[in-house]
Amino acid sequence: MSNKVYERAITSWPEEDRPREKLLKYGAHILSNAELLAILIRTGVEGSSAVDLGRELLRRFKTLRALSACDPAELREIKGLSTAKIAQIKAAVELGQQSLFQFCR
């Protein structure tokens, strides 16, 4: 798991450090929560990569559980999170919760 910080777009990162490529090569379990969120977020904004946005979400909400429970309006406060990105995050969290619920039955 890499804690490297780059100041440029993920597409300019070495391929072995890019979240999508790491997921496909090694599996999702190798990625940090910030990297998994970055895959959902897809793109960053000027000055922040998608991984930076994922880190900001975790910094602000502390846990994935708190992120899942937050109001979408709170997510809109983060520069770079559009309505579409917020919906993707909320949908992914819901899929995870439903999957866990079905597993626990």
C-alpha positions as CSV (number, residue, x, y, z in Angstrom):
1,M,0.0,0.0,0.0
2,S,1.5,3.3,-1.1
3,N,1.3,6.5,0.8
4,K,3.0,8.5,-1.9
5,V,1.7,12.0,-2.6
6,Y,1.9,13.4,-6.1
7,E,1.1,16.9,-7.1
8,R,-0.1,16.0,-10.6
9,A,-2.9,14.2,-12.3
10,I,-3.1,10.4,-11.6
11,T,-2.7,9.8,-15.4
12,S,0.9,11.1,-15.1
13,W,1.7,8.9,-12.1
14,P,3.8,5.7,-12.6
15,E,1.4,3.0,-13.7
16,E,2.1,0.8,-10.6
17,D,0.9,3.6,-8.3
18,R,-2.4,4.3,-10.1
19,P,-5.5,3.0,-8.2
20,R,-7.3,1.4,-11.0
21,E,-4.3,-0.4,-12.3
22,K,-3.4,-1.6,-8.8
23,L,-6.9,-2.9,-8.3
24,L,-6.9,-4.8,-11.5
25,K,-3.4,-6.2,-11.0
26,Y,-3.4,-7.0,-7.3
27,G,-7.0,-6.9,-6.2
28,A,-9.1,-4.4,-4.3
29,H,-7.8,-5.5,-0.9
30,I,-4.4,-3.9,-1.6
31,L,-5.9,-0.4,-2.0
32,S,-6.4,2.2,0.8
33,N,-9.9,3.5,1.4
34,A,-8.8,6.8,-0.2
35,E,-7.7,4.9,-3.4
36,L,-11.0,3.0,-3.5
37,L,-12.9,6.3,-3.2
38,A,-10.7,7.8,-5.9
39,I,-11.8,5.0,-8.3
40,L,-15.4,6.0,-7.7
41,I,-14.6,9.7,-7.9
42,R,-12.8,9.1,-11.2
43,T,-11.2,12.6,-11.7
44,G,-9.8,15.3,-9.5
45,V,-9.9,19.0,-9.9
46,E,-7.2,21.6,-10.4
47,G,-4.7,21.1,-7.6
48,S,-6.2,17.9,-6.2
49,S,-6.2,14.4,-7.6
50,A,-9.1,11.9,-7.1
51,V,-6.9,10.3,-4.4
52,D,-6.6,13.7,-2.7
53,L,-10.4,14.0,-2.8
54,G,-10.7,10.5,-1.3
55,R,-8.3,11.5,1.5
56,E,-10.3,14.7,2.1
57,L,-13.5,12.7,2.5
58,L,-11.8,10.4,5.0
59,R,-10.2,13.3,6.9
60,R,-13.6,15.1,7.1
61,F,-15.8,12.2,8.0
62,K,-13.2,9.9,9.7
63,T,-14.9,6.6,8.8
64,L,-16.7,5.1,5.8
65,R,-19.7,4.5,8.1
66,A,-19.9,8.3,8.8
67,L,-19.4,9.0,5.1
68,S,-22.3,6.7,4.3
69,A,-24.6,8.4,6.8
70,C,-23.8,12.0,5.8
71,D,-26.2,14.2,4.0
72,P,-25.3,14.8,0.3
73,A,-25.2,18.6,1.1
74,E,-22.2,18.0,3.3
75,L,-20.4,16.3,0.4
76,R,-21.2,19.3,-1.9
77,E,-19.0,21.4,0.4
78,I,-15.9,19.6,-0.9
79,K,-14.5,21.2,-4.0
80,G,-14.6,18.8,-6.8
81,L,-17.5,16.6,-5.8
82,S,-20.2,17.1,-8.3
83,T,-23.8,15.7,-8.0
84,A,-22.7,12.8,-10.2
85,K,-19.7,11.9,-8.0
86,I,-21.8,12.2,-4.8
87,A,-24.4,9.8,-6.3
88,Q,-21.7,7.3,-7.3
89,I,-20.2,7.3,-3.8
90,K,-23.7,7.0,-2.2
91,A,-24.6,4.1,-4.6
92,A,-21.4,2.3,-4.0
93,V,-21.8,2.5,-0.2
94,E,-25.4,1.2,-0.5
95,L,-24.2,-1.7,-2.7
96,G,-21.7,-2.6,0.0
97,Q,-24.3,-2.4,2.7
98,Q,-26.8,-4.5,0.8
99,S,-24.0,-7.0,0.0
100,L,-23.2,-7.3,3.7
101,F,-26.8,-7.6,4.7
102,Q,-27.3,-10.5,2.2
103,F,-24.1,-12.1,3.5
104,C,-25.3,-11.9,7.1
105,R,-28.7,-13.6,6.4
